[in-house]
């Protein structure tokens, strides 16, 4: 029950009690009982109005500030939400540094979603690999002709942002049961910290219980399940966090992996990116591609988690169910099991790759 509701109810009760005492009415407790039942009914009606309507409710967990596929995943979520195909509850930035949070803020603001809350990991992976350094999006690097920053921001003080795990707890506690889909397209730092969290002002449940109660599934960009046996990049960067995640994630909440091999066929070339945004000179993704060296063979791994989360299984070929474990070297191991909570995307052919890329390009052209 929200604290403001409790305070309001107590205030109303005290007012009624004073009136009753003045009138020397002997049945003030009965009056309070009637009042309490009435208020509880009103509260229950309010809860019913916020019940889950089936539209995917999504939290994006991203290591934005390095690979550009994070930008396209976020852009697609804005487009989906504008079309009433999903609800973007919040963005957790799991790459340390306020400059990374600023990139998310610029994206939110530019696309008209400035009220989307942002959480920031502060005790995560100290110096992860940076593939394409576009954190300058929030600084003097991107300026208009008058010397002012090209992109507006909604947040003025990034030090005031909640930790990522704390934002998770707040958003999950407010959501209907089994309604939230997490799209994890970076490190699992904040997720590990969420799972280790204890009861607080947001929920009497610990992190594992809260995930089990509120999360429908997680779309996780990570893992290697093809013929090649090699470490996963995202997990290897913070192996202790990854091991915590795999150890504590509830075995009755589904994980759908987008492994490296599934996204390899989906390539969005820098030339096509810039051409698709030819309708404007002021666009955050376009400026990244005009300013940074982006011809690094960037694949569209991350948007595939978003497309799957919103559009469902129909576009994808999936493995059977199983269980996934991780080694100290960040090698993911899949064991088939009908009772398992894990599945992974299987790479499609060239026609399938064009279909997926078409979804991404359509969002970028709008």
Beta strands, then each sheet from edge to edge (+ up, - down):
strand 1: 56-62
strand 2: 86-93
strand 3: 117-120
strand 4: 162-163
strand 5: 180-184
strand 6: 215-221
strand 7: 254-258
strand 8: 317-318
strand 9: 322-326
strand 10: 332-336
strand 11: 342-346
sheet 1: 4+ 3+ 2+ 1+ 5+ 6+ 7+ 11+ 8-
sheet 2: 9+ 10-
end
